[in-house]
């Protein structure tokens, strides 16, 4: 028997339509638990969390929106800030406030999603209950410059004939993540889907004052340490959060976290939330 049921829907948002995937328990009656909203890394989409979402959604509502310009959400008309990305998610939170029995929600975000979650909590603290941060986008000035040089530019679809083939080789042909071929192709397609404006997200992240956000955060935060390019960044960031719990799961790689090793992560998340 299928344990969850899913649907997709669109909401009017800051940059047009916001695409959202919802998962809920596959039973008519279930004890309501506070919904969880998951914000993805770039240049992927909410599809990043599909397997994780289906498992977490066995006993609660789980929502995975696509950041504007990624997945099925409309593309912003110009460069975007993290504050604008956060504002674009507010129609979803307001919808849930109207349609559920809860006035606040738990949020999860990794990489780009981490600072979107923090920004929402700062600007609309009453809408957020707890925050879960696997891999925090917290950078020194030197790291900011390095990331800007590497990622803040128009993807070379039309200037480098090997650009797409390199991504395909890395994410499909030579991927060591033990997932199905269909799933590898799905994630590859989502990576390409953001097109020529994919650089908007890393530009927003590297322009965001994450240090100020971390210092001002008053919500209870779970930091999940994964084997990831942002492992050291997450450790440094934890020193500036007043009320945080750190769970060391660095035996799990970030590439395996949401498809392969999601059960252990979900167990830690449920302990933190419940």
Backbone as CSV, one residue per row, in Angstrom:
resi,resn,N_x,N_y,N_z,CA_x,CA_y,CA_z,C_x,C_y,C_z
1,UNK,0.839,-1.199,0.000,0.000,0.000,0.000,0.875,1.250,0.000
2,UNK,0.500,2.213,-0.836,1.228,3.479,-0.883,1.023,4.228,0.428
3,UNK,2.121,4.640,1.056,2.045,5.269,2.376,1.700,6.755,2.318
4,UNK,1.957,7.383,1.174,1.671,8.810,1.036,0.967,9.082,-0.284
5,UNK,0.368,10.224,-0.380,-0.187,10.679,-1.652,0.299,12.106,-1.900
6,UNK,0.562,12.398,-3.147,1.159,13.675,-3.498,0.306,14.416,-4.518
7,UNK,0.458,15.712,-4.528,-0.136,16.529,-5.580,0.760,17.750,-5.789
8,UNK,0.593,18.378,-6.907,1.332,19.590,-7.224,0.334,20.724,-7.434
9,UNK,0.754,21.924,-7.101,-0.119,23.066,-7.332,0.711,24.330,-7.504
10,UNK,0.049,25.376,-7.980,0.703,26.660,-8.192,0.043,27.735,-7.339
11,UNK,0.849,28.711,-6.937,0.362,29.857,-6.195,0.855,31.135,-6.866
12,UNK,0.052,32.189,-6.822,0.532,33.494,-7.257,1.537,34.003,-6.242
13,UNK,2.687,34.466,-6.734,3.752,34.876,-5.838,4.432,36.122,-6.383
14,UNK,5.542,36.472,-5.789,6.234,37.725,-6.095,6.676,37.811,-7.551
15,UNK,7.091,36.689,-8.125,7.613,36.692,-9.494,6.719,35.932,-10.467
16,UNK,5.473,35.776,-10.126,4.553,35.020,-10.968,4.067,33.788,-10.230
17,UNK,4.101,32.649,-10.896,3.586,31.413,-10.310,4.693,30.667,-9.550
18,UNK,4.338,30.214,-8.344,5.228,29.402,-7.522,4.737,27.960,-7.578
19,UNK,5.605,27.043,-7.976,5.239,25.633,-8.082,5.582,24.911,-6.785
20,UNK,4.639,24.111,-6.278,4.800,23.432,-4.986,4.374,21.973,-5.111
21,UNK,5.145,21.094,-4.479,4.765,19.680,-4.377,4.370,19.388,-2.935
22,UNK,3.187,18.832,-2.761,2.656,18.498,-1.430,2.605,16.992,-1.267
23,UNK,2.999,16.512,-0.095,2.837,15.097,0.254,2.126,14.999,1.594
24,UNK,1.202,14.069,1.693,0.443,13.874,2.935,0.212,12.386,3.154
25,UNK,-0.109,11.978,4.399,-0.387,10.560,4.673,-1.542,10.045,3.821
26,UNK,-1.429,8.823,3.358,-2.459,8.228,2.513,-3.534,7.557,3.365
27,UNK,-4.187,8.358,4.166,-5.299,7.864,4.977,-6.236,9.026,5.252
28,UNK,-7.488,8.714,5.409,-8.496,9.759,5.528,-8.316,10.584,6.801
29,UNK,-7.981,9.897,7.882,-7.837,10.603,9.160,-6.439,10.339,9.719
30,UNK,-5.791,11.401,10.127,-4.507,11.254,10.802,-4.358,12.402,11.787
31,UNK,-3.650,12.126,12.859,-3.442,13.150,13.873,-2.600,14.273,13.288
32,UNK,-3.133,15.487,13.253,-2.402,16.586,12.622,-1.058,16.851,13.306
33,UNK,-0.020,16.963,12.502,1.292,17.384,12.982,1.696,18.612,12.187
34,UNK,2.492,19.440,12.805,2.873,20.684,12.163,3.539,20.417,10.804
35,UNK,3.053,21.056,9.736,3.648,20.844,8.416,5.110,21.285,8.367
36,UNK,5.861,20.632,7.479,7.262,20.974,7.236,7.383,21.507,5.810
37,UNK,8.109,22.617,5.658,8.354,23.216,4.344,9.847,23.127,4.058
38,UNK,10.208,22.580,2.898,11.612,22.329,2.561,12.066,23.213,1.405
39,UNK,13.171,23.908,1.606,13.736,24.786,0.587,15.019,24.160,0.027
40,UNK,15.083,24.046,-1.281,16.136,23.269,-1.944,17.407,24.083,-2.215
41,UNK,18.456,23.376,-2.604,19.688,24.011,-3.031,19.583,24.387,-4.507
42,UNK,20.529,25.163,-4.979,20.540,25.559,-6.391,21.705,24.869,-7.088
43,UNK,21.549,24.511,-8.378,20.434,24.856,-9.278,19.420,23.733,-9.442
44,UNK,18.997,23.104,-8.355,17.994,22.044,-8.423,16.595,22.619,-8.212
45,UNK,15.698,21.821,-7.694,14.324,22.237,-7.417,13.822,21.433,-6.234
46,UNK,12.560,21.612,-5.890,11.987,20.842,-4.793,12.033,19.346,-5.043
47,UNK,12.215,18.939,-6.308,12.351,17.529,-6.655,13.546,16.897,-5.952
48,UNK,14.518,17.701,-5.556,15.669,17.209,-4.800,15.221,16.375,-3.607
49,UNK,14.112,16.776,-2.962,13.657,16.140,-1.730,12.590,15.076,-1.955
50,UNK,12.328,14.663,-3.182,11.160,13.820,-3.473,11.117,12.551,-2.631
51,UNK,12.191,11.785,-2.586,12.207,10.534,-1.820,12.094,10.829,-0.326
52,UNK,12.871,11.769,0.146,12.828,12.214,1.541,11.424,12.709,1.900
53,UNK,10.828,13.495,1.026,9.501,14.055,1.264,8.451,12.958,1.382
54,UNK,8.525,11.972,0.506,7.549,10.880,0.562,7.625,10.114,1.882
55,UNK,8.830,9.945,2.400,9.001,9.228,3.666,8.551,10.086,4.849
56,UNK,8.985,11.337,4.879,8.597,12.238,5.973,7.094,12.483,5.966
57,UNK,6.488,12.420,4.784,5.058,12.701,4.649,4.140,11.572,5.064
58,UNK,4.690,10.509,5.640,3.832,9.405,6.090,2.928,9.800,7.256
59,UNK,3.340,10.813,8.032,2.511,11.186,9.180,2.311,12.698,9.317
60,UNK,2.606,13.451,8.230,2.409,14.907,8.297,2.407,15.473,6.878
61,UNK,1.952,16.701,6.769,2.024,17.410,5.500,3.449,17.911,5.282
62,UNK,3.966,17.725,4.068,5.291,18.216,3.712,5.176,18.950,2.377
63,UNK,5.759,20.140,2.326,5.693,20.972,1.125,7.094,21.295,0.631
64,UNK,7.301,21.134,-0.674,8.591,21.447,-1.292,8.357,22.401,-2.460
65,UNK,8.484,23.707,-2.216,8.322,24.669,-3.295,9.590,24.779,-4.144
66,UNK,9.420,25.162,-5.397,10.551,25.463,-6.268,10.880,26.943,-6.138
67,UNK,12.122,27.247,-5.814,12.551,28.640,-5.751,12.310,29.304,-7.107
68,UNK,11.841,30.550,-7.148,11.612,31.221,-8.436,12.818,31.126,-9.367
69,UNK,12.542,30.713,-10.606,13.599,30.532,-11.583,14.101,29.103,-11.660
70,UNK,13.614,28.253,-10.780,14.048,26.853,-10.739,12.815,25.947,-10.788
71,UNK,13.011,24.727,-11.295,11.884,23.796,-11.364,10.741,24.371,-12.176
72,UNK,9.540,24.282,-11.605,8.356,24.752,-12.313,7.932,26.157,-11.978
73,UNK,8.673,26.862,-11.132,8.314,28.235,-10.755,8.768,29.229,-11.815
74,UNK,8.017,30.299,-11.956,8.340,31.313,-12.956,9.688,31.969,-12.682
75,UNK,10.327,32.427,-13.761,11.643,33.044,-13.670,11.513,34.514,-13.289
76,UNK,12.292,34.992,-12.316,12.274,36.421,-11.973,12.705,37.275,-13.159
77,UNK,12.240,38.502,-13.182,12.516,39.395,-14.303,13.908,40.007,-14.240
78,UNK,14.583,39.893,-13.095,15.911,40.480,-12.933,16.616,39.772,-11.787
79,UNK,17.819,40.247,-11.437,18.546,39.673,-10.318,17.695,39.699,-9.047
80,UNK,17.907,38.715,-8.191,17.060,38.516,-7.019,17.909,38.538,-5.747
81,UNK,17.318,39.007,-4.659,17.960,38.944,-3.353,17.368,37.798,-2.542
82,UNK,18.058,37.405,-1.490,17.518,36.364,-0.604,16.232,36.855,0.044
83,UNK,16.173,38.130,0.357,14.943,38.683,0.928,13.764,38.501,-0.032
84,UNK,13.998,38.693,-1.326,12.929,38.509,-2.311,12.564,37.034,-2.468
85,UNK,13.564,36.165,-2.467,13.266,34.729,-2.494,12.392,34.357,-1.297
86,UNK,12.743,34.879,-0.118,11.963,34.585,1.088,10.538,35.109,0.956
87,UNK,10.386,36.336,0.460,9.051,36.908,0.276,8.220,36.102,-0.710
88,UNK,8.878,35.503,-1.696,8.141,34.728,-2.697,7.514,33.473,-2.098
89,UNK,8.013,33.044,-0.929,7.483,31.844,-0.274,6.324,32.156,0.680
90,UNK,6.127,33.420,0.988,5.106,33.775,1.980,3.683,33.397,1.572
91,UNK,3.306,33.483,0.290,1.951,33.029,-0.072,1.689,31.578,0.307
92,UNK,2.714,30.731,0.250,2.545,29.337,0.656,2.283,29.247,2.150
93,UNK,3.062,29.972,2.954,2.868,29.934,4.405,1.509,30.496,4.789
94,UNK,1.089,31.555,4.111,-0.222,32.140,4.410,-1.350,31.184,4.021
95,UNK,-1.169,30.483,2.922,-2.170,29.485,2.492,-2.294,28.389,3.544
96,UNK,-1.161,27.909,4.049,-1.183,26.847,5.055,-1.793,27.334,6.367
97,UNK,-1.557,28.583,6.677,-2.133,29.154,7.898,-3.655,29.170,7.819
98,UNK,-4.169,29.413,6.625,-5.619,29.453,6.420,-6.231,28.057,6.369
99,UNK,-5.477,27.091,5.818,-6.064,25.782,5.516,-5.751,24.693,6.530
100,UNK,-4.809,24.941,7.453,-4.492,23.945,8.469,-4.847,24.492,9.846
101,UNK,-4.608,23.692,10.852,-4.902,24.125,12.219,-3.698,24.805,12.865
102,UNK,-2.657,25.081,12.078,-1.419,25.639,12.634,-1.209,27.085,12.187
103,UNK,-0.605,27.857,13.086,-0.266,29.243,12.782,1.216,29.416,12.471
104,UNK,2.005,28.380,12.726,3.438,28.433,12.430,3.888,27.082,11.892
105,UNK,5.045,27.078,11.225,5.473,25.886,10.493,6.962,25.648,10.693
106,UNK,7.342,24.379,10.576,8.752,24.019,10.637,9.339,24.114,9.235
107,UNK,10.570,24.621,9.142,11.192,24.793,7.835,12.550,24.107,7.807
108,UNK,12.897,23.600,6.630,14.179,22.938,6.397,14.802,23.559,5.153
109,UNK,16.104,23.819,5.206,16.766,24.354,4.030,18.244,24.049,4.018
110,UNK,18.733,23.622,2.849,20.161,23.369,2.684,20.731,24.229,1.577
111,UNK,21.986,24.635,1.729,22.656,25.492,0.745,21.832,26.774,0.549
112,UNK,21.388,27.084,-0.664,20.561,28.286,-0.881,19.346,28.275,0.036
113,UNK,18.744,27.114,0.203,17.550,26.996,1.035,17.780,27.349,2.481
114,UNK,19.029,27.224,2.954,19.311,27.526,4.366,19.098,29.001,4.666
115,UNK,19.563,29.865,3.774,19.425,31.302,4.046,18.020,31.803,3.712
116,UNK,17.326,31.128,2.799,15.918,31.463,2.577,15.121,31.174,3.846
117,UNK,15.379,30.020,4.464,14.689,29.667,5.710,15.004,30.665,6.818
118,UNK,16.275,31.046,6.955,16.667,32.004,7.984,16.011,33.362,7.761
119,UNK,15.958,33.793,6.508,15.389,35.102,6.200,13.890,35.143,6.485
120,UNK,13.180,34.079,6.167,11.750,34.028,6.485,11.550,34.115,7.992
121,UNK,12.369,33.374,8.736,12.246,33.369,10.198,12.536,34.742,10.798
122,UNK,13.439,35.500,10.179,13.750,36.838,10.679,12.632,37.822,10.378
123,UNK,12.084,37.739,9.167,11.078,38.714,8.748,9.667,38.376,9.210
124,UNK,9.376,37.080,9.333,8.052,36.634,9.760,8.201,35.601,10.881
125,UNK,8.751,36.008,12.019,9.060,35.036,13.080,7.853,34.264,13.585
126,UNK,6.682,34.880,13.555,5.485,34.209,14.069,5.023,33.065,13.169
127,UNK,5.491,33.052,11.917,5.087,31.990,10.996,5.978,30.752,11.096
128,UNK,7.081,30.883,11.832,8.059,29.793,11.904,8.127,29.233,13.314
129,UNK,8.127,27.901,13.410,8.262,27.229,14.698,9.721,26.829,14.939
130,UNK,10.235,25.872,14.180,11.624,25.433,14.307,12.288,25.408,12.934
131,UNK,13.627,25.452,12.943,14.399,25.512,11.704,15.378,24.340,11.658
132,UNK,15.455,23.681,10.512,16.397,22.573,10.309,17.342,22.972,9.177
133,UNK,18.641,22.958,9.457,19.623,23.426,8.476,20.684,22.358,8.199
134,UNK,20.518,21.578,7.148,21.590,20.690,6.701,22.441,21.444,5.677
135,UNK,23.648,21.799,6.036,24.559,22.530,5.143,24.158,24.001,5.016
136,UNK,24.855,24.852,5.766,24.514,26.273,5.857,25.400,27.101,4.934
137,UNK,24.767,27.962,4.150,25.492,28.847,3.240,26.018,30.054,4.017
138,UNK,27.111,29.849,4.728,27.751,30.878,5.550,29.197,30.995,5.090
139,UNK,29.584,32.182,4.564,30.868,32.302,3.902,31.713,33.452,4.447
140,UNK,33.028,33.241,4.434,33.969,34.324,4.695,34.039,35.189,3.433
141,UNK,34.659,36.355,3.544,34.780,37.225,2.379,35.568,36.545,1.262
142,UNK,36.586,35.815,1.632,37.384,35.113,0.626,36.553,34.046,-0.078
143,UNK,35.740,33.323,0.688,34.883,32.293,0.100,33.826,32.915,-0.811
144,UNK,33.297,34.063,-0.400,32.305,34.755,-1.234,32.891,35.070,-2.611
145,UNK,34.097,35.622,-2.615,34.748,35.985,-3.872,34.986,34.757,-4.742
146,UNK,35.413,33.671,-4.109,35.681,32.441,-4.847,34.410,31.898,-5.487
147,UNK,33.310,31.893,-4.730,32.037,31.378,-5.249,31.500,32.276,-6.349
148,UNK,31.622,33.594,-6.147,31.170,34.527,-7.187,31.921,34.290,-8.494
149,UNK,33.224,34.121,-8.386,34.035,33.898,-9.587,33.665,32.606,-10.294
150,UNK,33.292,31.612,-9.509,33.019,30.283,-10.074,31.585,30.122,-10.566
151,UNK,30.619,30.674,-9.824,29.219,30.373,-10.101,28.363,31.559,-10.544
152,UNK,28.809,32.783,-10.262,27.964,33.934,-10.593,28.303,34.418,-12.001
153,UNK,27.849,33.659,-12.952,27.998,34.011,-14.363,26.967,33.221,-15.164
154,UNK,26.667,33.701,-16.337,25.668,33.038,-17.173,26.197,31.664,-17.586
155,UNK,25.442,30.595,-17.346,25.889,29.255,-17.736,26.266,29.193,-19.218
156,UNK,27.310,28.435,-19.514,27.918,28.467,-20.853,27.234,27.540,-21.859
157,UNK,25.917,27.564,-21.911,25.200,26.700,-22.840,25.552,27.007,-24.300
158,UNK,25.773,28.292,-24.602,25.988,28.697,-25.987,27.432,29.098,-26.287
159,UNK,28.305,29.002,-25.291,29.700,29.367,-25.520,30.664,28.198,-25.347
160,UNK,30.196,27.122,-24.731,31.052,25.963,-24.493,30.319,24.706,-24.945
161,UNK,30.720,24.109,-26.071,30.029,22.927,-26.603,30.029,21.734,-25.651
162,UNK,30.966,21.718,-24.695,31.068,20.585,-23.778,30.410,20.851,-22.420
163,UNK,29.771,22.008,-22.295,29.204,22.399,-21.003,28.170,21.384,-20.508
164,UNK,27.199,21.053,-21.323,26.133,20.133,-20.917,26.680,18.721,-20.746
165,UNK,27.587,18.311,-21.619,28.120,16.948,-21.534,28.909,16.739,-20.243
166,UNK,29.583,17.796,-19.749,30.306,17.670,-18.481,29.341,17.481,-17.316
167,UNK,28.251,18.226,-17.331,27.242,18.061,-16.280,26.645,16.661,-16.345
168,UNK,26.368,16.192,-17.565,25.799,14.856,-17.748,26.753,13.782,-17.235
169,UNK,28.027,13.939,-17.538,29.017,12.964,-17.077,29.094,12.931,-15.560
170,UNK,29.091,14.123,-14.944,29.219,14.211,-13.486,27.988,13.686,-12.759
171,UNK,26.799,14.010,-13.267,25.569,13.730,-12.527,24.858,12.447,-12.951
172,UNK,25.209,11.912,-14.113,24.535,10.708,-14.608,25.537,9.572,-14.853
173,UNK,26.396,9.738,-15.835,27.277,8.632,-16.240,28.267,8.235,-15.146
174,UNK,28.874,9.219,-14.492,29.922,8.934,-13.513,29.473,9.127,-12.066
175,UNK,28.200,9.297,-11.870,27.687,9.487,-10.512,27.852,8.217,-9.683
176,UNK,28.328,8.379,-8.463,28.494,7.231,-7.563,27.326,7.092,-6.586
177,UNK,26.361,7.984,-6.693,25.188,7.910,-5.823,24.335,6.710,-6.234
178,UNK,24.056,5.787,-5.316,23.318,4.556,-5.662,21.813,4.786,-5.799
179,UNK,21.429,5.464,-6.868,20.012,5.692,-7.158,19.724,5.176,-8.560
180,UNK,18.453,5.098,-8.914,18.069,4.533,-10.210,18.506,5.449,-11.356
181,UNK,18.578,4.868,-12.557,18.925,5.659,-13.732,17.868,6.730,-13.992
182,UNK,16.604,6.383,-13.774,15.534,7.365,-13.960,15.706,8.554,-13.021
183,UNK,16.085,8.264,-11.786,16.267,9.334,-10.801,17.463,10.216,-11.171
184,UNK,18.537,9.606,-11.649,19.689,10.386,-12.089,19.311,11.329,-13.228
185,UNK,18.526,10.823,-14.168,18.090,11.654,-15.290,17.167,12.769,-14.821
186,UNK,16.319,12.453,-13.855,15.394,13.457,-13.324,16.164,14.627,-12.696
187,UNK,17.152,14.321,-11.879,17.937,15.365,-11.223,18.793,16.134,-12.231
188,UNK,19.298,15.430,-13.239,20.055,16.089,-14.310,19.171,17.110,-15.023
189,UNK,17.957,16.710,-15.356,17.034,17.605,-16.056,16.685,18.820,-15.208
190,UNK,16.498,18.607,-13.907,16.177,19.723,-13.025,17.347,20.712,-12.935
191,UNK,18.558,20.180,-12.981,19.746,21.045,-12.936,19.812,21.952,-14.166
192,UNK,19.423,21.419,-15.328,19.458,22.206,-16.553,18.268,23.157,-16.679
193,UNK,17.206,22.848,-15.997,15.934,23.536,-16.208,15.991,25.026,-15.873
194,UNK,16.897,25.413,-14.990,16.992,26.822,-14.593,17.598,27.692,-15.679
195,UNK,18.222,27.073,-16.674,18.660,27.794,-17.855,19.689,28.887,-17.608
196,UNK,19.551,29.986,-18.337,20.556,31.044,-18.342,20.532,31.916,-17.097
197,UNK,19.475,31.817,-16.291,19.389,32.642,-15.079,19.749,31.871,-13.812
198,UNK,20.355,30.705,-13.975,20.725,29.897,-12.806,21.662,30.636,-11.857
199,UNK,22.403,31.612,-12.372,23.363,32.346,-11.537,22.697,33.304,-10.550
200,UNK,21.397,33.553,-10.709,20.697,34.454,-9.782,20.825,33.967,-8.332
201,UNK,20.704,32.652,-8.128,20.719,32.118,-6.759,22.085,32.253,-6.089
202,UNK,23.196,31.780,-6.704,24.489,31.981,-6.041,24.846,33.446,-5.865
203,UNK,24.371,34.296,-6.769,24.603,35.731,-6.608,23.885,36.254,-5.371
204,UNK,22.642,35.799,-5.187,21.865,36.223,-4.018,22.494,35.720,-2.723
205,UNK,22.939,34.470,-2.732,23.524,33.867,-1.536,24.802,34.582,-1.128
206,UNK,25.672,34.858,-2.089,26.957,35.483,-1.770,26.822,36.967,-1.471
207,UNK,25.654,37.535,-1.736,25.408,38.943,-1.403,24.641,39.085,-0.092
208,UNK,24.287,37.979,0.507,23.438,37.986,1.709,24.294,38.021,2.976
209,UNK,23.842,38.795,3.950,24.556,38.899,5.226,24.106,37.765,6.145
210,UNK,24.658,36.586,5.927,24.249,35.420,6.709,24.705,35.532,8.161
211,UNK,25.809,36.220,8.423,26.279,36.386,9.798,25.251,37.133,10.632
212,UNK,24.726,38.207,10.090,23.697,38.972,10.802,22.454,38.128,11.040
213,UNK,22.075,37.355,10.034,20.889,36.505,10.157,21.078,35.465,11.253
214,UNK,22.244,34.848,11.294,22.518,33.822,12.307,22.478,34.416,13.707
215,UNK,23.058,35.590,13.873,23.098,36.229,15.186,21.712,36.640,15.665
216,UNK,20.835,36.980,14.736,19.503,37.461,15.106,18.486,36.331,15.272
217,UNK,18.860,35.131,14.850,17.918,34.008,14.910,17.578,33.657,16.358
218,UNK,16.294,33.658,16.670,15.839,33.312,18.020,15.122,31.963,18.060
219,UNK,14.830,31.401,16.907,14.155,30.110,16.847,15.113,28.987,17.213
220,UNK,14.559,27.878,17.642,15.373,26.707,17.897,15.795,26.094,16.562
221,UNK,17.085,25.799,16.438,17.646,25.353,15.166,18.327,23.994,15.335
222,UNK,18.060,23.098,14.387,18.803,21.841,14.291,19.770,21.962,13.125
223,UNK,21.068,21.847,13.404,22.079,21.835,12.361,22.502,20.387,12.126
224,UNK,22.336,19.927,10.907,22.741,18.569,10.545,24.052,18.652,9.781
225,UNK,25.085,18.056,10.339,26.393,18.060,9.693,26.496,16.869,8.754
226,UNK,26.640,17.148,7.471,26.795,16.117,6.455,28.179,16.238,5.828
227,UNK,28.650,15.168,5.211,29.889,15.242,4.444,29.583,16.025,3.171
228,UNK,30.052,17.255,3.149,29.571,18.183,2.140,30.549,19.334,2.001
229,UNK,30.503,20.041,0.903,31.368,21.198,0.692,31.120,22.301,1.721
230,UNK,29.951,22.273,2.373,29.621,23.296,3.376,29.731,22.768,4.809
231,UNK,30.441,21.668,5.009,30.595,21.116,6.357,31.281,22.109,7.288
232,UNK,32.450,22.601,6.912,33.172,23.558,7.752,32.377,24.845,7.925
233,UNK,31.690,25.266,6.878,30.868,26.473,6.955,29.762,26.313,7.986
234,UNK,29.157,25.126,8.021,28.080,24.856,8.980,28.610,24.860,10.410
235,UNK,29.775,24.290,10.607,30.395,24.288,11.937,30.678,25.715,12.399
236,UNK,31.202,26.549,11.521,31.477,27.942,11.874,30.182,28.683,12.167
237,UNK,29.175,28.416,11.364,27.891,29.106,11.532,27.250,28.782,12.876
238,UNK,27.418,27.561,13.352,26.767,27.132,14.598,27.182,27.974,15.797
239,UNK,28.353,28.567,15.730,28.855,29.363,16.851,28.076,30.663,17.045
240,UNK,27.328,31.051,16.030,26.621,32.328,16.093,25.123,32.163,16.340
241,UNK,24.656,30.925,16.486,23.236,30.674,16.734,23.030,30.438,18.221
242,UNK,22.177,31.224,18.811,21.981,31.187,20.265,21.370,29.878,20.746
243,UNK,20.418,29.355,19.999,19.662,28.188,20.457,19.690,27.102,19.391
244,UNK,20.768,26.318,19.357,20.861,25.306,18.305,21.285,23.954,18.864
245,UNK,20.866,22.923,18.152,21.263,21.551,18.420,22.065,21.085,17.216
246,UNK,23.218,20.474,17.454,24.054,20.000,16.358,24.028,18.477,16.328
247,UNK,23.685,17.926,15.171,23.699,16.479,14.996,24.738,16.131,13.946
248,UNK,25.735,15.382,14.355,26.836,15.033,13.471,26.505,13.771,12.680
249,UNK,26.168,13.950,11.411,25.876,12.821,10.516,26.825,12.857,9.328
250,UNK,28.054,13.226,9.568,28.975,13.388,8.446,29.391,12.055,7.813
251,UNK,28.918,10.932,8.380,29.098,9.656,7.687,28.148,9.541,6.493
252,UNK,27.223,10.523,6.381,26.307,10.586,5.245,26.748,11.725,4.337
253,UNK,26.921,11.439,3.072,27.284,12.504,2.137,26.037,13.277,1.731
254,UNK,26.231,14.535,1.385,25.090,15.353,0.975,24.426,14.781,-0.270
255,UNK,25.211,14.185,-1.163,24.654,13.620,-2.391,23.772,12.401,-2.120
256,UNK,23.994,11.721,-0.980,23.187,10.548,-0.632,22.063,10.857,0.358
257,UNK,22.109,12.045,0.936,21.256,12.344,2.088,19.759,12.220,1.811
258,UNK,19.300,12.663,0.659,17.859,12.791,0.435,17.256,11.625,-0.312
259,UNK,18.091,10.792,-0.918,17.590,9.629,-1.659,17.947,8.311,-0.996
260,UNK,19.149,8.208,-0.443,19.675,6.931,0.030,19.627,6.806,1.548
261,UNK,20.086,7.830,2.245,20.211,7.764,3.709,19.197,8.649,4.423
262,UNK,18.048,8.852,3.782,17.053,9.763,4.334,16.416,9.253,5.628
263,UNK,16.373,7.937,5.839,15.690,7.400,7.022,16.364,7.855,8.312
264,UNK,17.692,7.840,8.336,18.401,8.276,9.538,18.209,9.773,9.769
265,UNK,18.213,10.537,8.693,18.003,11.979,8.800,16.596,12.273,9.310
266,UNK,15.613,11.557,8.786,14.229,11.755,9.220,14.069,11.417,10.701
267,UNK,14.728,10.365,11.151,14.658,9.999,12.571,15.148,11.147,13.459
268,UNK,16.258,11.773,13.067,16.794,12.890,13.839,15.878,14.104,13.768
269,UNK,15.306,14.338,12.613,14.403,15.473,12.443,13.157,15.302,13.310
270,UNK,12.603,14.100,13.317,11.378,13.863,14.112,11.672,14.013,15.612
271,UNK,12.824,13.549,16.052,13.189,13.721,17.465,13.274,15.192,17.821
272,UNK,13.810,15.983,16.920,13.960,17.424,17.138,12.601,18.129,17.128
273,UNK,11.724,17.737,16.221,10.444,18.418,16.089,9.433,17.993,17.146
274,UNK,9.514,16.745,17.570,8.434,16.206,18.403,8.803,16.092,19.861
